[in-house]
Amino acid sequence: MKFGGSSLESAGAIEQAAFIVKEHLNQKPVVVVSGMGKTTDRLLEAARCAARGDSYSVSKQSESLRRMPYNETHGVLGQRAEPLLRGSIAPTNAPLLLRCLL
């Protein structure tokens, strides 16, 4: 099973992906996750800004990319997210988030 893009774009979408995985646990699925919604577009925009020498916009894009998974983790797990996120502006381990939902 592979999830990425719009299937991971929000807390609700992440919960739906986790539900789909749960429904297939008896089949011992291999789960692959890639970038959350619009991640590739934001990376490309940051690269274009960098090519223009627009360091302010690169910084804004970078911060947006770093915060997106952090915000959605809070959206899915609420207060249970705190131990996972403590000491980090953004989780880098989406499988860990899915595991918490299973």
Residue pairs with C-beta under 8 A, 6 or more apart in sequence:
1 20
1 21
1 24
1 29
1 30
1 31
1 32
2 31
2 32
2 33
2 34
3 17
3 31
3 32
3 33
3 34
4 33
4 34
4 35
4 36
5 34
5 35
5 36
5 37
5 38
5 39
5 40
6 13
6 37
7 13
7 16
7 17
8 14
8 17
8 33
8 34
8 35
8 36
8 37
8 72
8 94
9 36
9 37
9 38
10 37
10 72
10 75
11 72
11 74
11 75
11 76
12 75
13 37
14 72
14 75
14 76
14 97
14 98
14 101
15 76
15 101
17 33
17 98
18 98
18 101
18 102
21 29
21 31
21 98
21 102
22 101
22 102
25 102
31 95
31 98
33 94
33 95
33 98
36 68
36 69
36 72
36 94
39 65
39 68
42 61
42 64
42 65
43 61
43 65
45 57
45 61
46 57
46 58
46 61
46 62
46 65
49 55
49 57
49 58
49 61
50 58
66 89
66 90
67 89
67 90
68 90
69 90
69 91
69 92
69 94
69 97
70 85
70 88
70 89
70 90
70 91
73 81
73 84
73 85
73 91
73 97
74 81
74 85
76 97
76 101
77 84
77 97
77 100
77 101
80 100
84 91
84 96
84 97
84 100
85 91
91 97
